[in-house]
Amino acid sequence: MSDTTHDGGVALGTPPSADEGLGAAQLAAKYGLTVSGARPGLFAYMKQLWGRRHFILAFSRAKLTAQYSQAKLGQLWQVVTPLLNACVYYLIFGLILGTREGIPNEVFVPFLVTGVFVFTFTQSSVMAGVKSISGNLGLVRALHFPRASLPISFSLQQLQQLLFSMIVLVAVAIVFGSYPSLSWLLVIPALILQFFFNTGLALVMARLGSKTPDLAQLMPFVMRTWMYASGVMFSIPVMLKDKPAWIADVLQYNPAAIYMDLVRFALIDGYGSENLPAHVWAVGLAWAVLLGVVGFVYFWKAEERYGRG
């Protein structure tokens, strides 16, 4: 392209840009630019999480240490709190309301303590998951990291707390006549399955809670209802023997009841397989895989929206 000057010469004009006519998206693609905070692919996201595994573990430990840092008894409250809950439930439900019907006393006490400890693991994971994003917005907005690190680390924190509580649970089982045996090893796969279930559920609640902070106020009522429907302080088949069979089946196959039954079966000598629903291990595995996968994908889908707006 050229122009004629005042003295008759020819001046060369500026050649058109190679980017002329390209839209913003086309320019970004041409020069390899990406949206800040854009969601990576699913497998790339999993790789990022694995790369942050040391942060996830350290963060969960720090939260666990700080949880009771202002209390004089410190970390001892990790064990005392669920144990006190078990004592209250034993007084109200075991002695006053008689929910230990059909369960010998030497079985009922470890039955109840196991139920309280195991359900608390799920309850605490869910409650921590709801606030894992909305309660850590400063961290989310200041640093770039896979946001799933937060609900996963909170679930890991609750698992560590449960492991401390297991010391008391083992002591209660021994005092009431259930001594260490090979069946106790079944506690390990049972808690692993529950951990994956809890983590998936925490991821779901983290996404919901990030947009609806009021959900944290509603969840205690939901969790309390779930606890009463899961047989924490009573035997579901015994208490519902006069009701339609399908009601007992629905309650027994809910995941909280499944994981409590697996740990009870492993630890308590008087709690045999006749107390378990059919295919209990398969159901426990199915719940863990279903919630683990669905929860992870559901959370990942909104990765780029956390901490914005």
Secondary structure, DSSP 8 states (H G I E B T S, - for coil): -EEE-TTS-EEE-----TTTT--HHHHHHHTT---TT----HHHHHHHHHHTHHHHHHHHHHHHHHHTTTSTTGGGHHHHHHHHHHHHHIIIIIIIS-TTTTS-HHHHHHHHHHHHHHHHHHHHHHHHHHTTTGGGHHHHHHS-S-TTHHHHHHHHHHHHHHHHHHHHHHHHHHHTT----GGGGGHHHHHHHHHHHHHHHHHHHHHHHHH-TTHHHHHHHHHHHHHHTTTSSS-HHHHTTTS-HHHHHHHHTSHHHHHHHHHHHHH-TT--GGGS-TTHHHHHHHHHHHHHHHHHHHHHTTGGGTT--
